[in-house]
Amino acid sequence: MNTLFKNALVYTDGGFKKQDMLFDGTSLSAFDGDLASVHSTIDRTIAIFPGFCDVHVHFREPGFSYKETIYSGSRAAAHGGYTAASTMPNLMPTPDSAEHLRVQLDIIERDAVIAVKPYGTITVGECGIELSDMEAMADRVAAFSDDGRGVQDGALMREAMERARALGKMIVAHCEDNSLLRGGYIHDGAYARAHGHAGICSESEWGQIERDVRLAAEVGVPYHVCHVSTKESVEVIRRAKAEGVDVTAETAPHYLTLDESVLTEDARFKMNPPLRESADRMALIEGILDGTIDMIATDHAPHSAEEKSRGLKNSPMGVVGIETAFPVIYTRLVREGVITLEDAVKLMSLRPRERFGITSDPGFTVFALDEEYEITEDFMLSMGKSTPYLNERLFGKCLATVYEGRAVYLDPMLRD
């Protein structure tokens, strides 16, 4: 059934142009004026982008399929407009050898509806004691990361960087100094003090970034910082870039649009790193505007409803985000004039693909930018439902995502 998108905004050559486009359910073409070929017409604010790319997701399989699976996670990604994702390695077994990696690769090959490329671990079991079999995994992984844990031993991190450089791979770091955590689980700020919660100081993040960019400069390895959340981290990365260090960084939609002022005792506001202060949020926005922060990743981290029902203190860290990422960025940043729609495409699709060498055809995704809707649990295809945007009204609804000539997501209005 051919659908005509009237005056669609089509991303081409770094910008948008308006054009009537015909969608047949699996492909797009410029409309040639033949109305006899049109089954339905949509005349509203439609935007067509290259499929988004998320370099930081947790699809939880193998090992924790009660939280999410490769199938459910990749379907949720397609619902969010994504056609590529890289899965973090805190799994069971952890991908620290070719044998362990193969377990996940087999599931991806069988079940993924988009391009999914896993990370290999930096250390065996992510225990930070001995390095993983990086050589055996290098050709099959996006990069090496111990996401969820910072590598505490600087000498071991240097050795990992040296081996990654020799293999032509990148080190992707969750930066967290365990000696500074002191049992914290939310930001060490006003809410923690007012409600008797143990706080996580900002230095636990930026201090390890500072160590790592120094090591990366000395070794000459490409280095990427996960989920930046503090103003000091932004400044460390900005300074490192100015000094010529091969470093890139990501942040997530929740760090750009929320801060500790929204905290309640509900665990849908609990993630690692935590929501920080308003000044941190503003520094992150400045960082994406001046290029210090290169891309937006979601850190999509589903847990079961029972796990997230235990309150702010006792629930695990992590929230879902791959289905709400673009609507949040579009509503809170693009519509507010903070960034442009072109910026959003670069941050969510082009730059992550370029940095991580993801050369597969991105396909495309179609969004109705003018559609406002409520984020409910029923909206989400992910098995995890814990989102800080629950019951929020956002603009920008995904109508279709196409990858490798297949419609991996279609809104009911295009299926009818």
HELIX and SHEET records of a PDB file:
HELIX    1   1 LEU A   35  SER A   37  5                                   3    
HELIX    2   2 ILE A   70  HIS A   79  1                                  10    
HELIX    3   3 ALA A   98  ASP A  111  1                                  14    
HELIX    4   4 VAL A  124  GLU A  126  5                                   3    
HELIX    5   5 MET A  134  MET A  137  1                                   4    
HELIX    6   6 ALA A  138  ARG A  140  5                                   3    
HELIX    7   7 GLY A  154  LEU A  167  1                                  14    
HELIX    8   8 ASN A  178  LEU A  180  5                                   3    
HELIX    9   9 ALA A  190  HIS A  195  1                                   6    
HELIX   10  10 GLU A  203  VAL A  219  1                                  17    
HELIX   11  11 LYS A  231  ALA A  242  1                                  12    
HELIX   12  12 PRO A  253  THR A  257  1                                   5    
HELIX   13  13 GLU A  260  VAL A  262  5                                   3    
HELIX   14  14 ALA A  267  PHE A  269  5                                   3    
HELIX   15  15 SER A  278  ASP A  290  1                                  13    
HELIX   16  16 GLU A  307  SER A  309  5                                   3    
HELIX   17  17 GLY A  311  ASN A  314  1                                   4    
HELIX   18  18 ALA A  325  ILE A  329  1                                   5    
HELIX   19  19 TYR A  330  VAL A  334  3                                   5    
HELIX   20  20 LEU A  341  VAL A  345  1                                   5    
HELIX   21  21 LYS A  346  LEU A  350  3                                   5    
HELIX   22  22 ARG A  351  ARG A  355  1                                   5    
HELIX   23  23 PRO A  412  ARG A  415  1                                   4    
SHEET    1   A 4 LEU A  28  ALA A  30  0                                        
SHEET    2   A 4 GLY A  15  PHE A  23 -1                                        
SHEET    3   A 4 THR A   3  THR A  12 -1                                        
SHEET    4   A 4 SER A  40  ILE A  42  1                                        
SHEET    1   B 7 LEU A  28  ALA A  30  0                                        
SHEET    2   B 7 GLY A  15  PHE A  23 -1                                        
SHEET    3   B 7 THR A   3  THR A  12 -1                                        
SHEET    4   B 7 ILE A  46  PHE A  49  1                                        
SHEET    5   B 7 PHE A 364  GLU A 374 -1                                        
SHEET    6   B 7 ARG A 393  TYR A 403 -1                                        
SHEET    7   B 7 ARG A 406  LEU A 410 -1                                        
SHEET    1   C 3 PHE A  52  VAL A  57  0                                        
SHEET    2   C 3 TYR A  82  THR A  87  1                                        
SHEET    3   C 3 ALA A 115  PRO A 118  1                                        
SHEET    1   D 4 ILE A 171  ALA A 173  0                                        
SHEET    2   D 4 TYR A 223  VAL A 225  1                                        
SHEET    3   D 4 VAL A 247  THR A 251  1                                        
SHEET    4   D 4 MET A 295  ILE A 296  1                                        
SHEET    1   E 2 ILE A 186  HIS A 187  0                                        
SHEET    2   E 2 GLY A 199  ILE A 200  1                                        
END                                                                             
